[in-house]
Amino acid sequence: MKRPFYSAEILRAFRVNPVVGLLGPRQCGKTTLARQFARRHEKSSGEAVTYFDLENPRHQARLADPLLALESLKGWVIIDEVQRTPGLFEVLRVLADRRPLPARFSRA
């Protein structure tokens, strides 16, 4: 996978969108790409990165009330396996419409 190319595409998408989804077949590297992108930007900008894996029961429990769990976060937020919690999409829209925007969301 050409990670520098895809990282640049993600950054380009974040310049115009507060939420970016990474789509592709299973095991193609979406999670790895999202984590690498976030680490790189955490180091360069100093912004925090929060990671949720919705196959992890602890992370699922933390997102039982998604608005409460996500609204105070700042920096980069990665939500892996987001399709496991379809109701989360409505909350992401509400959070993405805030101004100023304190967090950016990536769904892998």
Helices and strands as residue ranges (DSSP letters): H 3-16, E 19-21, H 30-45, E 49-53, H 57-62, H 66-70, E 75-80, G 82-84, H 88-96, E 103-107
